[in-house]
Amino acid sequence: MNALAQLGMVSDSPSNNQVSTAPSGEAADCKDYFVEKDGMRFAGMHLLVDLWDARNLGDPAVIDRTLCEAAVTAGATILHSHFHHFAPNGGVSGVVVLAESHISIHTWPERGFAAVDIFMCGECDPHLAIPVLQRTFQAERIDLDEQRRGRVL
């Protein structure tokens, strides 16, 4: 973690949303985290969220807290996060790595724009992260695209 810390902000406090339901003595990693919804089986939901006319896009600490809150609200387990601030008053790029995948962000404060990817598998609901993003970033417009990744035919 120290090598990453030199490159930008790294949070070192993982969340504990993920609780093993395996009986004592059984491997917890045997669970299949694929999702079944509307008669379809797939790896997870990937949301592409474009925030327009947004605020608070230049502070890595605010963005870290917001994305971590969004992950926990969606039911995900945070493993770690890393954010890079490009220059004073510049954009931020970063990721919250989840046991269930990730949330990433790239911001352009000068344009009031942020591109957010939310990919989650298992019982997480990535849509629950959007109100958390909206509360902090106060976007005038949100464009949302969703993809079901890893569809089983």
C-alpha positions in Angstrom: 0.0 0.0 0.0 2.9 2.4 0.7 4.0 2.4 -3.0 0.4 3.3 -4.1 0.2 6.0 -1.4 3.2 7.8 -3.1 1.2 8.0 -6.3 -2.0 9.5 -4.7 -4.6 9.0 -2.1 -5.1 5.4 -0.9 -7.6 4.5 1.8 -6.6 1.7 4.0 -9.8 0.8 5.7 -11.7 -1.9 3.9 -15.4 -2.3 4.6 -17.0 -5.5 5.9 -20.2 -5.7 4.0 -19.3 -9.1 2.6 -20.1 -11.8 5.2 -19.4 -15.4 4.5 -22.5 -17.6 4.6 -20.5 -20.8 4.3 -20.8 -23.2 7.2 -17.8 -23.5 9.5 -15.0 -25.4 7.8 -16.2 -24.7 4.3 -14.4 -22.4 1.9 -16.1 -19.0 1.7 -14.9 -18.5 -1.8 -17.1 -21.3 -3.2 -20.1 -18.9 -3.6 -21.1 -18.1 -7.2 -21.5 -14.4 -7.5 -23.3 -14.4 -10.8 -26.7 -12.7 -10.9 -30.1 -14.0 -12.0 -32.6 -11.3 -13.1 -35.5 -11.3 -15.5 -34.7 -14.9 -16.6 -31.1 -14.0 -17.4 -27.9 -15.1 -15.7 -24.9 -12.8 -15.9 -21.7 -11.8 -14.0 -22.9 -8.4 -12.9 -24.4 -5.0 -13.8 -22.1 -2.3 -15.2 -23.4 1.2 -15.0 -21.9 4.0 -17.0 -22.9 7.2 -15.3 -22.1 10.6 -16.9 -22.6 13.6 -14.5 -23.1 16.9 -16.2 -22.9 20.4 -14.7 -21.6 18.8 -11.6 -19.8 20.2 -8.6 -17.1 19.1 -6.1 -15.1 17.4 -8.8 -11.6 18.5 -7.9 -11.1 17.2 -4.3 -9.8 13.6 -4.1 -10.7 13.3 -0.4 -14.4 14.3 -1.1 -14.5 11.9 -4.1 -12.9 9.1 -2.1 -15.5 9.5 0.7 -18.4 9.7 -1.7 -17.4 6.7 -3.8 -16.8 4.6 -0.7 -20.2 5.6 0.7 -21.8 4.8 -2.6 -20.2 1.3 -2.6 -21.3 0.5 1.0 -24.8 1.9 0.2 -25.0 -0.5 -2.8 -24.1 -3.4 -0.5 -20.5 -3.8 -1.8 -17.3 -4.7 0.1 -14.5 -2.1 -0.2 -11.0 -3.6 -0.5 -9.1 -0.4 -1.1 -9.3 2.9 -3.0 -6.8 5.1 -4.9 -7.2 8.6 -6.3 -4.9 10.9 -8.2 -5.3 14.7 -8.4 -3.7 15.9 -11.6 -2.9 19.5 -10.5 -4.3 22.2 -8.3 -7.8 22.8 -9.6 -7.4 19.9 -11.9 -9.3 16.7 -12.4 -9.3 13.5 -10.3 -9.1 9.9 -11.5 -9.5 7.0 -9.2 -11.0 3.7 -8.3 -12.6 2.0 -5.3 -11.7 -1.7 -5.7 -14.5 -3.9 -4.4 -14.8 -7.6 -3.6 -17.7 -7.4 -6.1 -15.7 -5.4 -8.7 -15.1 -1.6 -8.8 -16.3 2.0 -8.9 -14.1 4.3 -10.9 -14.3 8.0 -11.7 -12.6 10.5 -14.0 -13.5 14.2 -13.5 -13.2 17.4 -15.6 -14.0 20.2 -13.1 -13.4 22.8 -15.8 -16.3 21.3 -17.7 -18.5 20.2 -14.8 -18.3 16.6 -16.0 -17.5 13.3 -14.4 -17.5 9.8 -15.9 -18.3 7.1 -13.4 -18.2 3.4 -13.9 -20.0 1.2 -11.4 -19.5 -2.6 -11.9 -20.9 -5.0 -9.3 -21.7 -8.6 -9.1 -23.5 -10.7 -6.5 -26.3 -9.3 -4.5 -25.2 -5.6 -4.7 -27.5 -3.1 -6.3 -25.3 -0.5 -8.2 -28.4 1.7 -8.8 -28.4 2.5 -5.0 -25.0 4.3 -5.5 -26.5 7.0 -7.8 -28.3 9.0 -5.2 -25.1 9.1 -3.1 -23.2 10.5 -6.2 -26.0 13.0 -6.8 -26.0 14.3 -3.3 -22.3 15.2 -3.4 -21.8 16.1 -7.0 -25.2 17.9 -7.5 -25.3 17.1 -11.2 -27.8 19.0 -13.3 -28.1 16.1 -15.6 -27.2 12.4 -15.3 -26.9 10.1 -18.3 -27.1 6.4 -17.5 -26.2 3.4 -19.5 -26.4 -0.1 -18.1 -24.9 -3.3 -19.3 -25.3 -6.9 -18.1 -21.7 -8.2 -18.2 -20.8 -11.9 -18.7 -24.2 -13.0 -19.9 -24.6 -16.8 -19.9 -26.3 -18.0 -23.0 
